Every structure is written in C-alpha cells, then in structure tokens.
Amino acid sequence: MYIRKATLGDAKDIAKVHVDSWKSTYKNIIPDEFLKKLSYDQRTDAWNSNISKEGNYVFVAENNEGEIVGFADCGKRENNNVNNSGDLTSIYLLKEYQGIGVSIEFLLKY
C-alpha cells in the first residue's frame, strides 16, 4: 500500500472510490434511491474542487498495482478555533480494502 498526496489527475479515481464506497458501506442505511443517483461525473467535479482548494489536503491510498483504493481529506474547518490544528473530514476505502489497516496508515503517514 502506498499513501501519497492527491493531484488533480486523481479526481476521477477518487470519485469512483467515493461513489463505490458509499454504495457498499451505506447500503440498507441510506435509501437506495439516493445511492443510485450518486454520479462519478458529479463527484469528479467535486474532487477537482476539493483538491484545488487552498488549505485542503487530499491523500490517496494506492494498491500494489497503482490503483487508487482509498482517500482521506483534511483541512481546517471554519468553526475550528484551535491553534495549530486541523480536521480529518473523510476517509473512504473500497470495500475489499476495509479492515486491513489502511485508515491507520493514512493517520500515521501524515
């Protein structure tokens, strides 16, 4: 597993992980109608914006084949008034990579 900072070229692959992980993780929790409407294109646009946003940091996890299988997003939320701090806003992994320590790797790496 390799953890690195995301680039704009990763937005499409991050979007795929985002949508696919929502569909597997939130099945039977969030209504199917909502999950079916999730769009790779819409998420790609959102991730292009997230990666470009100043003060926002996006990291990806790649498997041994170089495929993005997870991501983490962090920055400092407007309501965070603690000096020298930040907020982890999301960690998403494809289902087959959940439970094997990738989330911990994100936290330990950066």
N, C-alpha and C positions, 0 to 999 in steps of 0.2 A: 504494500500500500504506500502511496506517495501523496503527501499533502503539500499543496502549493497555493500561492495567491492566484486568484482567477484573473483572466484577461477578458476583454470584450469578445474575443473569439470563442470563449467558453459559454456564452449566454444561451445558445441553443441547447447545448448538452445539459446545462444546469436546469433549464426549463423542463427538459424531458424528465430528469430526476425529480424535480419538484412535482410535476403532474402525476407521474407514475407512483411516487411515494405517497402522495395524498390519496390516490385511488386504492392503494393496498392498505395503508395504515388506517384510514378513516372509513373504510367500507363498514356498513352497518352502524356507523356512528353519525355520519353526515348523510343526508338524503341522497340517494342515487342520482336524482335529477340534477343536483348541484355538481356532483362529481363528474357526471357525463358531460357537463358544459365546460369543464376545465380545458383550456386550449394551450397547446405548445406555442403557437404563434403569440398569443397574448402574454404568456409567461416569458417568452424570449424578449419581447419589448420591455417588460418589467425588469428583467435581469440586466439588459443593456443599461437601463437607467440606474439600477442598484449598483452595478459595478462602476459606473461613471461618477456616481455621487461622491463629492468630497466628504471625507470623514467617515465613509462607509468602507468596510473591508470585507471582501468575499474570498473564501478559500475553498478549494475543491480537493476531493479525495479521488485519486485515480487507482484503478486496479493494476495488476502487473502487465496488462495489455495496453495501458494508457487510456482506458475509457473512464470517463467521469462517472463515479458511482455514488457520490455524495457531495454535499456542500455545507458550509457554515457561513453565516452572515453576521457581522457585528459592526458596532459603531457606538455613538453616544446619543441616546435619546434626549429629546428636548427637556424632558422633566427630570433628567438625571443631573443633580446639582453637586455631586460628589467629585472633588478634585481628583485628577489623575485616574479616572475610572472610565469604563465603557460597558456596553451591554451586548451580550450574546442574544441576537434576536431570532436566530433559527439554526437548526441542524436537521438536515434531511438526508436520508440514505435509501437506496433501493432496498427492497425487502430482503433480498438474499445477502445483503451486507450488514443488516441489523443484528445486534447482539454479539458481534465479534471484536468489539473494542475500537472501531473507527471513531466514534464520538470522543472517546478519551484521547485518541491520537490528535484530533483537532485541538482539544484543550491544552494538551501538553506541548504541542508544536509551537503555538503562538501565544 
